[in-house]
Amino acid sequence: MTGREAPYDVHEIPDFTLECGATLRPAKVAYQTYGTLNAAKDNAIVYPTWYSGRHWDNEWLIGEGMALDPDRWFIIVPNMLGNGLSSSASNTPAPWDRSRFPPITVRDNVTSQHRLVTEVFGIETLPLVLGWSMGAGQSYQWAVSYPDMVQRILPFCGSPRTAPHNQVFLDSLAHALRADAAFAEGLYAPDALPARGLRAFARVYAGWGFSQAFYYDEVWRELGHTSLEDFIVDFWEGIFVVDKDPNDLLTMLDTWWHGDVGTTPGFSSTEEALASIRARALVMPAEKDLYFPPEDEKWAVSQMPNAELRVIPGVWGHFAGGGVNPVDTAFIDQGVSELLGRPSGI
């Protein structure tokens, strides 16, 4: 069984103190696994989720005959803190409920995932950590935080540091959501979500997730939509209005906004943190990604000792990494296959 109907597991971490100083009692990390951990415990791959995504949203890159084949690899998909399955504003009791839920950093996520991998499975070596968008940011952080453990990383359509232009976009999302009077400073009731704010949020997002060329060429028709409005309502409002909690969205947004491996304790800059990465890296930005343009990731690769840049071609923008276009999926899958076939960086 796959998808959202499948059961998932939860690892509870007692007294998990976050970087902000608050402590979750306990922190809950929801996760799904695919495949079987071998006796040597050396076939595990960590594949974190992305902004608003859940574990089933990663399944497009996992399957028989693909690079992430469960017959060979043991793939762990941990859900981000704040995504509604792991500890989040929407599922944490008082006093950390709703808008009172504490700030979460990328390192908080990676630390909780490391606890999951080591405490539940006893894994000491990871052949690969990969991810899309915020999952890419977590991949970079894994390599910086646990250099002796992570052998390879493949961040696609994401970055080790959130750029200022990206932060401007994130601020616009937050303001659109909070402008709805029903938001009530984040203290709305579960049955009274700020629907107008969520729809505005989705509309802002729609202008960024795909490229200008995607819209100009009406590529959305390839996804089965009959008009631009049909695409905006069905695709974008379908993502954010149907089953997403606003406080959860704001928690993950804040995590994204502050993402920077350079703030890892022991480092004085992003450049220094990137230079410390020992893992072999294949960095795959999308050609027309408005959040994470290739030139930004070209810079990141230039700071890393064992990294290659490979741009995903085409007009799908950020969603080249979202599993919606088979051509892009095949391109990413090929990159994963090649990287796993190469010697590790450590």
C-alpha positions in Angstrom: 0.0 0.0 0.0 1.3 3.5 -0.9 0.2 7.0 -0.7 -1.9 8.7 2.0 -3.8 5.5 2.7 -0.6 3.8 3.9 0.1 3.7 7.7 3.2 5.5 8.9 5.3 5.3 12.0 6.1 8.0 14.6 9.4 8.3 16.6 8.9 10.2 19.8 11.9 12.1 21.2 11.5 13.0 24.9 12.4 16.5 25.9 13.6 17.7 22.5 15.1 21.1 23.0 14.9 23.3 19.8 17.5 25.8 18.8 15.2 28.6 19.9 15.4 27.2 23.5 11.8 25.8 23.7 11.4 22.1 24.5 8.9 19.8 22.9 7.8 17.1 25.3 7.9 15.0 23.2 8.9 15.8 19.7 7.2 13.5 17.2 8.8 12.6 13.9 6.4 10.9 11.5 8.1 8.8 8.9 7.6 6.1 6.2 10.1 3.5 5.0 10.4 1.7 1.7 12.4 -1.5 1.3 14.4 -3.5 3.9 17.4 -2.5 5.9 20.1 -5.0 5.3 22.2 -6.8 8.0 25.1 -4.5 7.5 22.8 -1.4 7.8 24.6 0.2 4.9 21.8 0.6 2.4 19.8 3.3 4.0 18.9 6.6 2.1 17.2 9.6 3.8 14.8 11.5 1.6 13.2 14.4 3.6 9.9 16.1 2.7 9.5 19.6 1.4 7.4 22.7 2.1 3.9 21.5 2.9 4.7 18.0 1.5 4.1 14.7 3.3 5.9 11.4 2.9 3.5 10.1 0.2 4.4 13.2 -1.9 8.0 11.8 -2.3 6.9 8.5 -3.7 7.2 9.5 -7.4 11.0 9.1 -7.2 10.8 5.7 -5.4 9.9 2.4 -7.2 10.9 -0.8 -8.9 13.4 -0.2 -11.7 14.2 3.3 -10.5 17.4 4.5 -8.8 15.6 4.5 -5.5 14.5 0.9 -5.8 13.1 -0.6 -2.6 14.4 -4.0 -3.6 18.0 -2.6 -3.1 17.7 0.4 -0.9 16.1 1.2 2.4 14.5 4.6 1.9 13.5 6.6 5.0 11.2 9.6 4.3 10.9 11.7 7.5 8.2 14.3 7.6 9.4 17.8 8.5 8.5 19.3 11.8 5.6 21.5 11.2 4.1 19.6 8.3 1.0 18.4 10.1 2.2 14.8 10.7 5.3 15.3 12.7 5.1 17.7 15.7 3.3 20.8 14.4 1.2 23.8 15.4 -1.9 21.9 14.4 -1.3 18.7 16.4 0.6 19.9 19.5 -1.4 20.5 22.7 -1.1 23.6 24.8 1.0 25.4 25.7 2.7 25.0 22.3 -0.5 24.8 20.2 -1.5 26.9 17.2 0.4 30.2 16.8 2.2 29.5 20.1 4.2 26.6 18.4 7.9 27.5 18.6 10.2 28.4 15.7 11.8 25.4 13.9 15.1 25.5 12.1 16.5 23.3 9.4 19.0 22.0 11.9 16.1 21.1 14.3 14.7 19.0 11.5 18.0 17.3 10.7 18.8 16.7 14.3 15.4 15.0 14.9 16.0 12.9 11.7 19.4 11.9 12.9 17.8 10.8 16.2 15.3 8.7 14.2 18.0 7.1 12.0 20.3 6.2 14.8 17.9 5.4 17.7 15.3 3.5 15.8 17.5 1.8 13.2 21.0 1.9 14.5 22.3 3.3 11.2 25.8 4.8 11.2 26.4 5.3 7.4 24.1 6.9 4.8 25.0 6.3 1.2 22.8 9.2 0.2 20.7 12.0 1.4 18.6 13.8 -1.2 15.6 16.1 -1.4 13.6 18.6 -3.4 13.2 22.3 -2.4 13.3 22.4 1.4 14.3 18.8 1.3 17.4 20.0 -0.6 18.2 22.4 2.1 18.0 19.5 4.6 20.3 17.5 2.4 23.0 20.2 2.6 22.5 20.5 6.4 22.9 16.7 6.8 26.3 16.8 5.0 27.4 19.8 7.2 26.2 18.4 10.5 27.2 14.8 10.0 30.2 14.7 7.7 31.4 11.3 8.8 28.0 9.7 8.2 26.7 11.1 4.9 28.5 9.7 1.8 26.6 11.5 -1.0 24.0 14.2 -1.3 21.7 15.2 -4.2 19.9 18.4 -3.5 17.5 19.3 -6.4 15.8 22.6 -6.8 16.9 23.9 -3.4 19.8 25.7 -1.7 22.0 25.7 1.3 21.0 29.3 2.1 17.8 31.1 1.4 18.4 34.1 -0.9 17.0 37.6 -0.2 14.7 37.4 -3.3 13.3 34.1 -2.0 12.7 35.7 1.4 10.7 38.5 -0.2 8.5 35.9 -1.8 8.0 34.1 1.6 7.1 37.4 3.3 4.4 38.0 0.7 2.9 34.6 1.5 2.9 35.3 5.2 1.2 38.7 4.7 -1.4 37.3 2.4 -2.4 34.7 4.9 -2.4 37.0 8.0 -4.4 39.6 6.2 -7.6 37.5 6.5 -9.5 38.7 9.6 -10.4 35.1 10.2 -6.7 34.3 10.8 -7.3 35.9 14.3 -3.5 36.1 15.0 -3.3 32.4 14.5 -5.8 31.5 17.2 -8.6 30.4 14.8 -10.6 27.3 15.6 -9.8 24.1 13.7 -13.2 24.3 12.0 -12.8 28.0 11.1 -9.7 28.1 8.9 -9.1 31.5 7.2 -10.2 30.3 3.7 -9.8 33.7 2.0 -6.2 34.0 3.3 -5.4 30.4 2.1 -6.8 31.2 -1.4 -4.7 34.4 -1.5 -1.7 32.3 -0.3 -2.2 29.9 -3.2 -2.6 32.7 -5.8 0.8 34.2 -4.7 2.4 30.8 -4.8 1.1 30.2 -8.4 3.2 33.0 -9.8 6.4 31.4 -8.5 6.1 27.6 -8.7 6.3 27.5 -12.5 8.2 29.7 -14.9 7.0 32.5 -17.1 7.5 30.2 -20.1 5.4 27.5 -18.6 2.5 29.9 -18.4 3.2 31.6 -21.8 3.2 28.3 -23.6 0.1 27.1 -21.6 2.0 24.0 -20.5 -0.5 23.6 -17.7 -2.7 21.9 -20.4 -0.4 18.9 -20.2 -1.6 18.4 -16.6 -5.2 18.1 -17.9 -6.4 21.6 -17.1 -8.8 23.4 -19.5 -8.1 27.0 -18.7 -5.7 29.1 -16.6 -8.3 29.7 -13.9 -9.0 25.9 -13.9 -5.3 25.3 -13.3 -5.0 27.9 -10.5 -8.0 26.6 -8.6 -7.6 22.9 -9.2 -3.8 22.7 -8.8 -2.8 25.5 -6.5 -5.8 25.9 -4.3 -5.9 22.1 -4.3 -2.5 22.1 -2.6 -3.0 24.7 0.0 -6.7 25.2 0.7 -7.9 21.6 1.0 -5.9 20.1 3.9 -3.2 22.5 5.0 -3.3 24.3 8.4 -2.2 28.0 8.2 -0.1 27.9 11.4 1.7 24.8 10.0 2.4 26.7 6.7 3.8 29.6 8.7 6.0 27.4 10.8 7.6 25.8 7.7 7.8 29.2 6.0 9.8 30.5 8.9 12.1 27.5 8.7 12.6 28.1 5.0 13.2 31.9 5.5 16.0 31.3 8.0 17.7 28.4 6.2 21.5 28.8 6.1 24.1 26.1 6.7 26.5 28.9 7.6 24.7 29.4 10.9 25.7 25.9 12.0 27.6 26.1 15.3 31.3 26.0 14.6 31.2 27.9 11.3 31.5 31.6 10.6 29.9 31.7 7.1 28.0 29.8 4.5 31.2 29.5 2.5 33.0 27.8 5.4 30.2 25.4 6.0 30.0 24.4 2.4 33.7 23.9 2.2 33.5 21.5 5.1 31.2 19.1 3.2 33.0 15.8 2.6 30.2 14.0 0.8 30.2 13.7 -3.0 27.5 16.0 -4.2 25.4 16.2 -7.4 23.5 19.5 -7.2 20.5 19.8 -9.6 18.8 23.1 -9.9 16.1 23.7 -12.5 16.8 25.9 -15.5 14.0 28.4 -14.8 13.4 28.0 -11.1 12.4 31.4 -9.6 13.2 30.4 -6.0 16.5 28.7 -6.5 18.0 29.8 -9.9 20.9 27.9 -11.3 23.4 30.7 -10.8 22.8 30.5 -7.0 23.6 26.8 -7.0 26.5 27.3 -9.3 28.0 29.5 -6.6 27.2 26.8 -3.9 29.0 24.2 -6.0 32.0 26.4 -6.4 32.4 26.4 -2.6 32.2 22.6 -2.2 35.3 20.4 -2.6 33.6 17.4 -4.3 30.5 18.7 -6.1 29.0 18.7 -9.7 26.3 21.1 -11.0 23.8 19.6 -13.4 20.9 21.8 -14.5 17.5 20.3 -15.2 16.5 21.7 -18.6 13.0 23.0 -19.5 10.2 25.4 -18.6 8.7 23.7 -15.5 10.6 25.9 -13.1 10.6 24.9 -9.5 8.2 22.1 -10.1 10.8 20.3 -12.3 11.6 18.7 -9.0 8.0 18.0 -8.0 7.4 14.8 -9.9 4.7 16.2 -12.2 6.6 16.1 -15.5 7.9 12.6 -16.6 10.8 14.1 -18.6 12.1 15.9 -15.5 11.5 12.8 -13.3 13.6 10.7 -15.7 16.4 13.3 -15.7 16.5 13.4 -11.9 16.3 9.6 -11.6 19.3 9.3 -13.9 21.3 11.7 -11.7 20.5 9.6 -8.6 21.5 6.4 -10.4 24.8 7.9 -11.5 25.6 9.4 -8.1 24.9 6.1 -6.3 27.3 4.4 -8.8 30.2 6.6 -7.9 32.6 6.4 -5.0 31.5 8.2 -1.9 33.2 11.4 -0.8 34.2 10.1 2.6 
